[in-house]
Amino acid sequence: MKKAFSIFFLTITVFFLNFQIFSQEKTARQIADESISKGSPENAINFLIQEISKIENPSSKRSLYAFLASIQESLSKYSDASKTFAKACAIGGGNADGFPKKTNEELVLDAVRCALCAGDWETANSYLNSSVRNSKNPEILAKIKLYEQWSVLCKAETPEDLDEPIAMLDAYKNLDSMKSVKPSILLTLWHLTGNAEYSSALKKEFPSSIETEIVNGKASLLPSPFWYFTPRKNLQIASEKTETNESLPSAETKTESAQISKNDSLSKEKTVPQAEETSDSVKLQLGLFREKTNAQKFCDSVTQKGFKPFIIEEKRSSGIIYYAVLIEQNGDEELSLKLKTAGFENYRYSE
């Protein structure tokens, strides 16, 4: 009898211990909130990756992947964000409590958008060719059509390559089925052509949109490779300001996709003008050129505005040499904003 009682007592004790451990498991919302308190976005990302690996609940894992991807996207880590969004939509769970409601189709398109921002049109197309094409949601279908044209633009090499996507987008802007993405269509057309017809339509039809803020010069596009390297029609289109934005390369200086494959080795050599550099310094990239003379001219124009740029020579495994114009941040957290105010788009340079 005593033995039976002891076994019963032990079983009850183990049950309550397990219940206590289970009850102490953090929810997805708690993990997300804790990540925000980690002091920096990089620390938050590392914390989330570690915590997600421990989670078994599909809904929690799915929502945290989507949350992680949104942080990566905000840091311009577009390739990482695209992969993380793809992981989220591959999980057959719902939305965890306390997170925005997102369908798998929406997560697929998030992955597509980030892939395009990284200049990776091939990955974007692979996602677009998934089951998302069978969507019954009109807004999803409209985004698919928009992103298809963005993909074409992403791999464009010359201004002539723009003719077909511009014609398609110009037709789309008049379709009722594309109304949900019309601001993006008009902004894209204005960015590519500089035609005031498109900026005027934005101001008239969508006066409170972020797209209108961009054409008015009150907001700027994230300097992603997609917007930065797509060739344009040789017109001044950075914003409707009187100052010229010289930081965006012209068609003849357009680089190859900024998304370098893992097998594409890269060597760098700094050329004049020189700048002091530390191993942990942060650099901002303002331009990337095929011709060194164009890089030097651009570098000179940046110098004339009071900045201290320098040129890095980048040699790809293909043998092609590019010239990147960079600036050391040197602890000046407002340098990126100062450059944008002076008309030079920029983004953080990855070694």
C-alpha positions in Angstrom: 0.0 0.0 0.0 2.8 2.4 0.9 4.6 1.5 -2.4 1.4 2.3 -4.4 0.9 5.5 -2.5 4.5 6.5 -3.2 4.2 5.9 -6.9 0.9 7.8 -7.0 2.5 10.8 -5.1 5.5 10.7 -7.5 3.2 10.7 -10.5 1.2 13.7 -9.2 4.4 15.6 -8.4 5.8 15.1 -11.9 2.5 16.1 -13.4 2.5 19.4 -11.5 6.1 20.1 -12.2 5.5 19.6 -15.9 2.4 21.8 -15.7 4.4 24.5 -14.0 7.2 24.4 -16.6 4.6 24.5 -19.4 2.7 27.4 -17.8 6.0 29.3 -17.7 6.7 29.0 -21.4 6.7 32.4 -23.0 4.1 33.3 -25.5 5.0 34.6 -29.0 3.9 38.1 -28.0 6.1 38.0 -24.9 9.1 36.9 -27.0 8.5 39.7 -29.5 8.2 42.3 -26.7 11.3 41.0 -25.0 13.3 41.2 -28.3 12.4 45.0 -28.5 14.2 45.5 -25.1 17.5 44.0 -26.3 19.1 47.4 -27.0 19.6 47.2 -30.8 17.9 45.7 -33.8 20.8 43.3 -34.3 20.4 42.0 -30.8 16.7 41.7 -31.3 17.3 39.6 -34.5 19.7 37.3 -32.8 17.4 36.9 -29.8 14.4 36.1 -32.1 16.4 33.5 -34.1 17.4 31.8 -30.9 13.9 31.8 -29.4 12.1 30.7 -32.6 14.3 27.6 -32.7 12.8 26.5 -29.4 9.2 26.9 -30.4 6.9 24.0 -31.3 3.6 25.8 -31.7 3.0 26.5 -35.4 1.1 29.7 -35.0 3.7 31.2 -32.6 6.6 30.2 -34.9 4.8 31.6 -38.0 4.0 34.9 -36.4 7.5 35.3 -34.9 9.1 34.6 -38.3 6.9 37.3 -39.9 7.8 39.7 -37.0 11.5 38.9 -37.5 11.3 39.4 -41.2 9.7 42.8 -40.7 12.7 43.9 -38.6 15.1 42.6 -41.2 13.3 44.5 -43.9 13.4 47.7 -41.8 17.2 47.3 -41.6 17.4 46.8 -45.4 18.4 43.2 -45.0 16.2 42.4 -47.9 17.6 39.0 -48.8 17.3 37.8 -45.2 13.8 39.2 -44.9 12.6 37.5 -48.1 13.8 34.1 -46.8 12.3 34.6 -43.4 8.9 35.7 -44.8 9.1 32.5 -47.0 9.7 30.4 -43.8 6.6 32.0 -42.2 4.3 31.3 -45.1 5.5 27.7 -45.3 4.2 27.0 -41.8 0.7 25.7 -41.6 -0.5 27.7 -38.7 -2.7 30.7 -38.0 -1.9 34.0 -36.4 -0.7 34.1 -32.8 -2.5 36.3 -30.3 -1.3 39.9 -30.4 0.1 39.9 -33.9 -1.3 41.4 -37.2 -3.5 39.1 -39.1 -1.7 37.9 -42.2 -2.7 35.2 -44.7 -0.1 33.0 -46.3 -0.7 34.7 -49.6 0.2 38.1 -48.1 3.4 36.5 -46.6 4.3 35.2 -50.0 4.0 38.6 -51.5 6.1 40.1 -48.6 8.8 37.6 -49.6 8.5 38.7 -53.2 8.7 42.4 -52.4 11.9 41.9 -50.3 13.5 39.7 -53.0 12.9 42.4 -55.5 14.3 45.1 -53.2 17.4 42.9 -53.0 17.6 42.8 -56.8 16.9 39.1 -56.7 14.3 38.8 -59.5 14.8 35.1 -59.9 13.8 34.3 -56.3 10.9 36.7 -56.7 9.7 34.9 -59.8 9.9 31.5 -58.1 7.6 32.8 -55.3 5.2 34.4 -57.8 5.0 31.1 -59.6 3.7 29.3 -56.5 0.1 28.6 -55.5 -0.4 32.3 -54.8 -1.4 32.7 -58.4 -4.6 30.8 -57.6 -5.7 33.4 -55.2 -9.3 34.6 -55.3 -8.4 37.9 -53.6 -8.5 40.8 -56.1 -5.9 42.8 -54.1 -3.5 39.8 -54.1 -3.9 39.4 -57.8 -3.3 43.1 -58.4 -0.1 42.9 -56.4 1.0 39.9 -58.4 0.6 41.8 -61.6 2.5 44.8 -60.2 5.3 42.6 -58.9 5.6 40.8 -62.2 6.4 44.1 -63.9 8.8 45.1 -61.1 10.6 41.8 -61.7 11.0 42.8 -65.4 12.4 46.2 -64.3 14.7 44.5 -61.8 16.6 42.7 -64.6 16.5 45.6 -67.0 19.9 46.6 -68.3 19.2 49.5 -70.7 16.5 52.2 -71.0 15.1 50.3 -74.0 14.3 47.4 -71.6 11.9 49.7 -69.9 9.5 50.1 -72.8 7.4 47.0 -72.3 7.0 47.3 -68.5 6.2 51.0 -68.8 3.6 50.2 -71.4 2.1 47.5 -69.2 2.0 49.7 -66.1 0.6 52.6 -68.0 -2.3 50.3 -69.1 -2.7 49.0 -65.6 -3.2 52.4 -64.1 -6.6 52.7 -65.9 -7.9 49.3 -64.8 -10.4 49.1 -61.9 -8.9 45.7 -61.0 -5.5 47.5 -60.3 -7.0 50.3 -58.2 -5.6 49.0 -54.9 -2.0 49.3 -56.2 -2.5 52.4 -58.4 -0.4 54.7 -56.1 2.6 52.2 -56.5 2.0 52.1 -60.3 2.0 55.9 -60.6 5.1 56.2 -58.5 6.9 53.6 -60.5 6.0 55.3 -63.8 7.1 58.7 -62.4 10.4 57.2 -61.1 11.2 55.6 -64.5 10.2 58.5 -66.8 10.0 61.7 -64.8 6.7 62.4 -66.6 4.7 65.0 -64.6 1.5 63.4 -65.7 2.1 60.6 -63.2 3.1 62.8 -60.2 0.1 65.1 -60.9 -2.2 62.1 -60.9 -0.8 61.0 -57.6 -1.3 64.4 -56.0 -4.8 64.7 -57.3 -6.1 61.1 -56.6 -4.0 60.2 -53.6 -3.0 63.4 -51.8 -2.4 61.8 -48.5 -0.4 58.8 -49.7 3.3 58.1 -49.0 3.8 58.0 -52.7 2.7 61.6 -53.0 5.0 62.5 -50.1 7.8 61.0 -52.2 7.1 63.0 -55.3 6.8 66.2 -53.2 10.2 65.5 -51.7 8.8 65.1 -48.1 9.7 61.4 -48.0 12.2 59.3 -49.8 12.3 55.8 -51.2 14.3 53.3 -49.2 17.6 53.1 -51.1 17.1 49.4 -52.1 19.0 48.0 -55.1 15.7 47.7 -57.0 15.0 51.5 -57.0 18.6 52.4 -57.0 19.9 50.4 -60.0 16.9 50.2 -62.4 17.8 52.2 -65.5 15.6 55.2 -66.3 14.8 57.5 -69.2 17.7 59.9 -68.6 15.4 62.4 -66.8 15.7 64.2 -63.5 13.2 62.3 -61.4 14.5 61.9 -57.9 12.0 64.4 -56.5 10.2 67.5 -57.6 12.8 69.8 -56.0 14.9 72.4 -57.8 18.1 70.7 -56.7 19.5 67.9 -58.8 19.8 64.5 -57.1 23.1 63.2 -58.5 23.3 60.1 -56.4 21.2 57.8 -58.6 23.3 56.3 -61.5 22.3 57.0 -65.1 21.6 54.1 -67.4 25.1 54.0 -68.8 26.6 53.6 -65.3 24.0 51.1 -64.1 25.6 48.2 -62.3 24.7 44.5 -62.3 22.3 43.4 -59.6 23.5 44.4 -56.2 22.5 40.9 -54.9 25.9 39.1 -55.1 25.6 35.3 -55.2 27.5 33.3 -52.6 29.8 32.0 -55.2 30.7 35.4 -56.5 33.9 36.3 -54.7 34.7 40.0 -54.3 38.0 41.9 -53.8 38.1 45.6 -52.8 40.8 48.2 -53.2 40.4 51.7 -51.9 41.4 54.5 -54.4 41.7 58.2 -54.1 40.5 60.2 -52.3 41.6 58.4 -49.2 39.7 58.4 -45.9 40.6 57.3 -42.4 39.1 53.9 -41.6 38.7 51.7 -38.6 37.9 48.0 -38.7 34.4 48.5 -37.1 33.5 51.7 -38.9 30.2 52.1 -40.6 30.2 53.1 -44.3 27.4 54.5 -46.4 27.3 53.8 -50.1 26.2 56.6 -52.5 26.8 55.1 -55.9 28.2 52.2 -57.9 29.7 52.7 -61.4 31.2 50.7 -64.2 33.5 53.5 -65.3 36.0 54.9 -62.9 35.8 58.3 -64.5 32.1 58.5 -63.7 32.7 57.4 -60.2 35.4 60.1 -59.8 33.1 62.8 -61.2 30.3 61.8 -58.8 32.8 61.7 -56.0 33.9 65.2 -56.8 30.2 66.4 -56.8 29.8 64.9 -53.3 33.0 66.6 -52.1 31.7 69.9 -53.4 28.8 69.6 -51.0 31.2 69.4 -48.0 31.4 65.6 -47.6 34.5 63.3 -47.7 33.7 60.4 -50.0 36.2 57.9 -51.3 36.1 55.1 -53.9 36.3 51.4 -53.4 37.3 49.2 -56.3 35.3 45.9 -56.4 36.3 43.1 -58.6 33.8 40.3 -59.1 34.6 36.7 -59.9 33.4 37.4 -63.4 36.4 39.7 -63.8 34.2 42.8 -64.0 35.4 45.8 -61.9 33.0 48.2 -60.3 33.7 51.4 -58.4 31.6 52.1 -55.3 31.5 55.6 -53.8 31.4 55.5 -50.0 31.5 57.7 -46.9 32.7 56.8 -43.4 30.0 57.5 -40.9 32.6 58.1 -38.1 30.0 58.2 -35.3 27.8 60.8 -37.1 24.3 59.2 -36.7 22.7 61.9 -38.8 25.1 61.6 -41.8 22.6 59.6 -43.8 20.0 62.2 -43.4 22.4 65.0 -44.1 23.4 63.3 -47.4 19.7 62.8 -48.4 19.1 66.5 -47.6 22.0 67.4 -49.9 20.4 65.2 -52.6 22.5 62.0 -52.3 20.6 58.8 -51.7 22.6 56.3 -49.7 22.4 53.0 -47.8 24.6 51.0 -45.4 27.5 49.4 -47.2 28.1 45.7 -46.5 31.7 44.5 -46.6 
